[in-house]
Amino acid sequence: MSETELKLIVDPARSAAVASALRRLPAKTRSIESRYFDTVDRRLAEAGLSLRLRKTGRAWEQTLKAPGANAAEREEDTVGRPGRWDATGPPPEPALHARTNAGERLLALLNRGERATAALRPAYASVVVRRSAEIDVGDARVEVAFDRGSIRAGAASEPLCEVEYELLSGDHGALVRLARAGVLAHGMCLSTVSKAARGDRLARGDAGDPAVKARAPRIEDSMSGPVLMRAIVQACLDQILGNASEIAAGYVSDELIHELRVGLRRLRTASRELGALDPSIHRGWQTSLTAAFRALGDYRDRTAVAATLQSRLAAAGSPAPSISAPTSDLPDPAGIVRGESFQCALLDVLALVIERPRDDNGSDPGRGDNASRGPEAASIHIGSRLDKLHRRLARGAKTFERSGASERHAVRKRLKRLRYVAELVAPLYKAGEVKRYLDKLKPAQDELGAYVDLVVSSQMARDAAVGGDAPQWFNAGWLVAQLRDSVERCKRALDRAAKAKPFWRR
């Protein structure tokens, strides 16, 4: 069985307003204690599974959860644990889930290797007061649950304040409409971090999870254009939501910001270059996500770029190798991600992947018989876009040395678009040929990135020098002097990339 739900975190300062809104509904209040189990070597957590025993009132139930097809779906299997139990409750029984896909994965994990390390043990727990109500949203039925309490692991604990919207029946779009209302009325934020994930990190003493890197979409060459496009969008959204959830929770790092921007660029590239695979997709989210992308880029430029060159400046004899950018108007990454505009844009994108695509006549295209949107048409379109981007790369390589800084930056952006499109459609082609092609692009992207960092840092140093920090004149001059060699390296790398054998031509 699967469940479809959206989780949104609530600022504790606004929890009273959320509770007040729920009091106007026929809601019920329950105290819920949940105990989670894992092995000493965290086999369940590493596999994305969670096994819990939950006590509501006097009744116990056991639930196994596993990741679903997208950010809103989870596989879930719940069984009652009737009986008379002492204060410790019933012991976990993994075999109760044996006939489910998630249960088979769980049993395989527990039976792997040394059985001593596979014994389940209490790992962490949550205690919440839940106020919930079932409401009708159009033709859909949705349960709204507001949880306030804490997660505990040993002596450590952290507060929990979140709303979950679970679809009981009807249109998936109802979840997005309710979530949007929560964002607009109460400043809620989407989160893909489950209670189990939060408990696991608390038990490990970690402040946050590693940045989520790009993953290939789950696509195959028998898919129609609309199905392909939504799978590609979903892969981009998984990366965006994973990193945005951490930043919104207050865990801000250069790596999280970098990977969030990569996810946003991949999504924008997919929309721009592959959007014709499904012309029916509404793209009203682009303006908000582009604004966030640029603001996060400004933050990165002013906090991270100059630091990457500090050791080189010191080795060159700089009297002040650290370049400081003004911070009075420095963008706030957490504020950007939590912002109403960004959150609503994420919901617009999420709506694309939780609803199945429809043909013009309203039927599900599945793998598509419509020639204009079927697999063959999709393949032709993808090949034409890759051809165009590859040709533009070759032209950019020829004129790079004669170009100005803005055109060189444009070459870099076009190279990134080519790389991202190639990565996003890679599962449709032979893996070895795709890898060889991408391996030729990477050195060029690295050199172009180093060139842009030099340009940005030299301007920052010059601005600081003009503002009265005299030692920065050395930095500005030295950085500008490095540009000539950097341009030559870029040119050589671009020439090699332009000669890469296209993997999409058969």
C-alpha positions in Angstrom: 0.0 0.0 0.0 1.2 3.5 -0.7 0.3 6.9 0.8 0.4 10.3 -0.8 1.1 13.2 1.5 2.9 16.5 1.7 4.8 17.5 4.8 5.4 21.2 5.7 7.4 22.5 8.6 5.8 25.3 10.8 7.7 28.0 12.6 6.9 27.4 16.3 6.1 31.1 16.6 3.2 30.6 14.2 1.9 27.4 15.6 -0.8 29.0 17.6 -2.4 30.5 14.4 -2.3 27.0 12.8 -3.9 25.4 15.8 -6.6 28.1 15.9 -7.4 27.4 12.2 -7.8 23.7 12.9 -10.1 24.4 15.9 -12.6 25.8 13.4 -12.8 22.3 11.9 -14.3 19.1 13.3 -10.8 18.0 14.5 -9.8 15.5 17.1 -6.8 15.6 19.4 -4.6 12.6 20.3 -1.3 12.0 22.1 0.9 9.7 20.0 4.2 8.0 21.0 6.3 6.5 18.2 9.3 4.3 18.8 11.6 3.6 15.9 14.0 0.6 15.5 17.1 0.0 13.5 20.2 -2.2 13.6 23.5 -1.1 15.2 24.9 -0.4 11.7 21.8 1.6 10.6 20.8 -0.7 7.8 17.2 0.6 7.7 18.2 4.3 7.7 20.8 3.7 4.9 18.2 1.9 2.8 15.5 4.7 3.4 13.3 2.4 5.4 11.7 3.1 8.8 10.1 0.6 11.2 8.1 2.0 14.1 5.8 1.0 16.9 3.2 3.6 17.6 1.0 4.0 20.6 -2.2 6.0 20.3 -4.3 5.9 23.5 -3.9 2.3 24.6 -3.6 0.8 21.2 -0.3 -0.2 19.5 0.4 -0.6 15.8 3.5 -1.4 13.7 4.3 0.5 10.5 7.0 0.0 7.9 7.7 2.8 5.4 9.8 3.0 2.3 10.4 5.7 -0.4 7.7 5.9 -3.1 7.7 7.1 -6.7 8.1 10.8 -6.0 8.5 13.3 -3.2 4.8 13.0 -2.1 4.5 9.2 -2.1 5.6 6.6 0.4 5.1 2.8 0.6 3.4 2.1 3.9 2.3 -1.1 5.6 0.6 -0.9 9.0 -0.5 -3.8 11.1 -2.2 -3.8 14.5 -0.4 -5.2 17.6 -3.3 -6.2 19.9 -2.6 -7.6 23.3 -1.6 -6.6 26.8 1.8 -5.0 26.9 3.9 -3.5 29.7 5.3 0.0 29.5 8.0 -1.0 27.0 5.3 -2.0 24.5 5.4 -5.0 22.0 8.7 -6.0 20.4 9.1 -5.3 16.7 8.1 -8.2 14.4 9.6 -7.6 10.9 7.9 -10.8 9.5 4.5 -9.0 9.9 5.3 -7.1 6.7 6.7 -10.1 4.8 4.2 -10.1 1.9 4.9 -6.4 0.9 7.7 -5.1 -1.3 9.1 -3.0 1.6 8.8 -6.0 3.9 10.8 -8.2 1.6 13.5 -5.5 1.4 13.5 -5.3 5.2 13.9 -9.0 5.7 16.7 -9.2 3.1 18.5 -6.4 5.0 18.2 -8.1 8.4 19.3 -11.5 7.0 22.4 -10.1 5.3 25.8 -10.8 6.8 26.4 -11.2 10.5 23.0 -11.8 12.3 24.4 -10.3 15.5 24.6 -6.9 13.9 21.2 -7.2 12.3 19.3 -7.4 15.6 16.7 -4.5 15.8 17.1 -2.1 18.7 15.3 1.1 19.8 17.0 4.0 18.0 14.9 7.1 18.7 11.3 8.1 19.5 8.9 10.9 18.9 6.1 12.2 21.2 3.5 14.5 19.8 0.1 15.9 20.3 -1.7 15.6 17.0 -4.8 17.6 16.0 -6.3 16.2 12.9 -9.3 16.6 10.7 -10.7 15.2 7.4 -11.8 17.8 4.9 -13.2 17.8 1.4 -11.3 19.8 -1.2 -13.3 19.7 -4.4 -13.8 16.0 -5.2 -10.9 15.0 -2.9 -10.8 13.9 0.7 -7.7 14.9 2.7 -6.6 14.4 6.3 -4.9 17.4 7.8 -2.7 16.5 10.8 -0.8 19.1 12.9 1.9 17.6 15.1 3.6 19.4 18.0 6.1 17.7 20.3 9.6 16.4 20.2 12.0 13.8 18.8 14.3 12.1 21.2 17.4 10.0 20.9 19.0 9.1 24.2 19.6 12.4 26.1 19.3 14.5 23.0 16.0 16.0 21.8 14.7 18.6 19.4 11.3 20.2 18.9 8.9 19.1 16.2 6.2 21.3 14.6 4.8 20.2 11.3 1.7 19.8 9.2 0.9 16.7 7.0 -1.7 16.7 4.3 -2.5 13.1 3.3 -4.7 12.3 0.3 -7.4 9.8 1.3 -9.2 9.9 -2.1 -9.6 12.0 -5.2 -7.4 14.4 -7.1 -3.7 14.8 -6.1 -3.9 18.5 -6.9 -5.9 19.0 -3.7 -2.7 18.4 -1.7 -0.9 21.2 -3.6 -3.8 23.6 -3.1 -3.9 23.0 0.6 -0.1 23.3 0.9 -0.2 26.6 -1.0 -2.8 27.9 1.4 -0.6 26.9 4.3 2.4 28.7 2.8 0.4 31.9 2.1 -1.4 32.0 5.4 1.2 30.6 7.9 4.6 30.7 6.2 4.9 26.9 6.0 7.8 25.3 4.1 7.9 22.0 2.2 10.1 19.4 3.7 11.2 15.9 2.5 12.9 15.1 5.9 10.8 12.5 7.7 10.5 12.1 11.4 12.6 8.9 11.0 15.3 10.8 9.2 15.4 13.5 11.9 15.5 10.9 14.6 18.4 9.1 12.9 20.5 12.2 12.5 19.7 13.2 16.2 20.9 9.7 17.3 24.1 10.2 15.3 24.7 13.7 16.6 24.7 15.1 13.1 23.5 18.7 12.4 22.2 17.9 8.9 22.4 15.4 6.1 24.9 15.6 3.2 23.9 17.6 0.1 21.7 15.8 -2.4 23.5 15.4 -5.7 22.0 15.0 -9.1 20.6 11.5 -10.0 19.6 10.2 -13.4 15.9 10.1 -14.1 14.0 6.8 -14.3 13.3 6.8 -18.0 13.4 4.4 -20.9 13.1 4.8 -24.7 9.5 3.4 -24.8 8.1 6.4 -22.9 6.0 9.1 -24.6 7.1 12.7 -24.5 4.9 13.7 -21.6 5.9 10.8 -19.4 9.6 11.4 -20.2 9.3 15.0 -19.4 7.7 14.4 -16.0 10.2 11.8 -15.1 13.0 14.3 -15.9 11.3 17.0 -13.9 11.0 14.7 -11.0 14.7 13.9 -11.0 15.5 17.6 -10.9 12.9 18.2 -8.2 14.3 15.4 -6.0 17.6 17.2 -5.8 16.0 20.6 -5.3 13.7 19.5 -2.5 16.4 17.5 -0.7 18.7 20.5 -0.4 16.0 23.1 0.0 14.6 21.2 3.0 17.9 21.3 4.8 18.4 25.0 4.1 14.9 25.9 5.2 15.5 24.0 8.5 18.5 26.3 9.1 21.4 24.1 7.9 23.2 26.4 5.5 26.4 25.3 3.9 28.3 26.1 0.6 27.7 22.5 -0.6 23.9 22.6 0.1 23.6 25.9 -1.7 25.8 24.7 -4.6 23.7 21.5 -5.1 20.4 23.4 -4.8 21.6 25.7 -7.6 22.6 22.7 -9.7 19.1 21.3 -9.2 17.5 24.6 -10.2 19.7 24.9 -13.3 19.0 21.4 -14.4 15.2 22.0 -14.0 15.5 25.3 -16.0 17.6 23.6 -18.6 15.1 20.7 -18.9 12.2 23.2 -19.3 14.1 25.3 -21.9 15.6 22.5 -24.0 13.1 19.6 -23.6 9.9 21.4 -22.8 8.4 20.5 -26.2 8.2 16.9 -25.1 5.0 18.1 -23.3 3.8 21.5 -24.5 0.8 21.2 -22.0 3.1 21.8 -19.0 2.5 25.2 -17.4 5.8 26.9 -16.5 4.6 29.8 -14.3 7.2 28.8 -11.7 10.2 29.8 -13.8 10.4 33.5 -12.7 10.4 32.7 -9.0 13.0 29.9 -9.2 15.2 32.0 -11.5 15.2 34.8 -9.0 16.1 32.4 -6.2 18.9 30.9 -8.3 20.4 34.3 -8.9 20.2 35.4 -5.3 21.8 32.2 -4.1 24.5 32.8 -6.8 25.1 36.3 -5.4 25.5 34.7 -1.9 28.0 32.2 -3.2 30.0 34.7 -5.1 30.4 36.9 -2.0 31.1 34.2 0.5 32.8 31.3 -1.3 34.4 32.3 -4.6 37.2 34.5 -3.3 38.1 32.0 -0.6 39.0 29.4 -3.2 41.8 31.7 -4.5 43.1 32.8 -1.1 46.0 30.3 -1.0 47.1 31.3 -4.5 47.1 34.9 -3.5 49.2 34.2 -0.4 51.7 32.2 -2.4 52.0 35.1 -4.9 53.0 37.4 -1.9 49.7 39.2 -1.4 49.8 41.5 1.7 46.2 40.7 2.3 45.2 37.5 0.5 41.6 37.4 1.9 39.1 39.3 -0.2 36.1 40.6 1.7 32.8 41.4 0.0 30.3 43.8 1.5 27.8 41.9 3.7 25.3 44.6 4.5 22.9 43.4 1.8 24.1 39.8 1.7 21.2 37.5 0.7 19.9 35.1 3.3 19.8 31.6 1.8 17.3 30.3 4.4 15.1 33.3 3.9 15.2 32.8 0.1 14.2 29.1 0.4 11.5 29.8 3.1 10.1 32.6 1.0 6.5 32.5 -0.2 7.5 32.9 -3.8 10.0 30.1 -3.8 7.7 27.7 -1.9 4.8 28.3 -4.2 7.0 27.7 -7.2 8.1 24.4 -5.7 4.5 23.4 -5.3 3.8 24.3 -8.9 6.6 22.0 -10.0 5.5 19.2 -7.6 2.1 19.3 -9.1 3.6 18.2 -12.4 5.0 15.0 -11.0 2.3 13.9 -8.6 -0.4 14.1 -11.4 -0.2 11.8 -14.4 0.1 13.5 -17.8 -2.9 13.6 -20.0 -3.3 13.7 -23.8 -5.3 16.4 -25.5 -8.4 14.1 -25.4 -8.0 13.6 -21.6 -6.7 10.0 -21.8 -3.6 8.8 -20.1 -0.8 8.6 -22.8 1.2 6.1 -20.9 3.8 5.0 -23.4 2.0 6.9 -26.1 0.5 6.0 -29.4 0.1 9.7 -30.5 2.9 10.0 -33.1 3.5 13.7 -32.4 4.2 12.9 -28.7 5.2 9.3 -28.8 8.6 7.7 -28.2 9.9 8.2 -31.7 9.0 11.9 -31.8 10.6 12.3 -28.3 13.8 10.7 -29.5 14.0 12.9 -32.6 13.4 16.0 -30.5 16.1 15.1 -27.9 18.6 14.4 -30.7 17.9 17.8 -32.4 18.3 19.7 -29.1 21.6 17.9 -28.4 22.8 18.6 -32.0 22.0 22.3 -31.6 23.8 22.6 -28.3 26.8 20.7 -29.5 27.1 23.0 -32.6 26.9 26.1 -30.4 29.7 24.6 -28.3 31.9 24.3 -31.3 31.2 27.9 -32.4 31.9 29.1 -28.9 35.3 27.3 -28.9 36.3 28.9 -32.2 35.6 32.5 -31.0 36.4 32.2 -27.3 39.7 34.0 -27.3 38.3 36.9 -29.3 35.2 37.2 -27.1 34.5 39.5 -24.2 33.9 38.4 -20.6 30.1 38.4 -21.0 30.2 36.2 -24.2 32.7 33.8 -22.5 30.3 33.5 -19.6 27.5 32.7 -22.1 29.7 30.0 -23.5 30.0 28.5 -20.1 26.2 28.6 -19.6 25.7 26.9 -22.9 28.2 24.2 -22.1 26.4 23.6 -18.8 23.1 23.2 -20.7 24.6 20.7 -23.0 26.0 18.7 -20.1 22.8 18.7 -18.2 20.6 17.7 -21.1 23.1 14.9 -21.9 23.0 13.7 -18.3 19.2 13.9 -18.1 18.6 11.8 -21.2 21.6 9.5 -20.6 19.5 6.4 -19.6 18.1 6.4 -23.2 21.5 5.7 -24.7 24.6 3.4 -24.3 26.2 4.2 -21.0 29.8 3.9 -22.2 29.2 6.3 -25.1 27.5 8.8 -22.8 30.3 8.6 -20.3 33.1 9.2 -22.9 31.2 12.2 -24.2 30.7 13.7 -20.7 34.3 13.0 -19.8 35.3 15.3 -22.7 33.0 18.1 -21.4 34.1 18.1 -17.8 37.6 19.7 -18.2 36.1 22.5 -20.2 33.5 23.2 -17.6 36.1 23.1 -14.9 38.4 25.6 -16.7 35.5 27.9 -17.5 34.4 27.8 -13.9 37.9 28.8 -12.8 37.9 31.6 -15.4 34.6 33.0 -14.1 35.9 32.8 -10.5 38.9 34.9 -11.5 36.7 37.5 -13.1 34.4 37.7 -10.1 37.2 37.8 -7.5 39.1 40.4 -9.4 36.1 42.7 -9.5 35.5 42.1 -5.7 39.1 43.0 -5.0 38.9 46.1 -7.1 35.7 47.2 -5.4 37.3 46.7 -2.0 40.4 48.7 -3.1 38.3 51.6 -4.4 36.4 51.5 -1.1 39.7 52.2 0.8 41.3 48.8 1.3 44.6 49.6 -0.4 46.2 46.1 -0.2 43.4 44.8 -2.4 45.0 46.6 -5.4 47.7 43.9 -5.4 45.0 41.2 -5.4 43.0 42.9 -8.2 46.1 43.2 -10.4 47.4 39.7 -9.8 44.0 38.2 -10.5 43.6 40.1 -13.8 47.1 38.9 -14.8 45.9 35.3 -14.4 43.1 35.7 -16.9 45.2 35.4 -20.1 46.5 31.9 -19.1 43.0 31.0 -18.0 41.6 31.9 -21.4 44.2 29.8 -23.2 43.4 26.8 -21.0 39.6 27.3 -21.6 40.2 27.5 -25.3 42.2 24.2 -25.4 39.6 22.4 -23.3 36.7 23.7 -25.4 38.4 22.5 -28.6 38.7 19.0 -27.1 35.1 19.1 -26.0 33.9 20.2 -29.4 35.5 17.1 -30.9 33.7 14.7 -28.6 31.8 12.0 -30.5 28.0 12.6 -30.1 26.4 9.6 -28.5 22.9 10.4 -29.7 23.7 9.9 -33.4 23.1 6.3 -34.6 
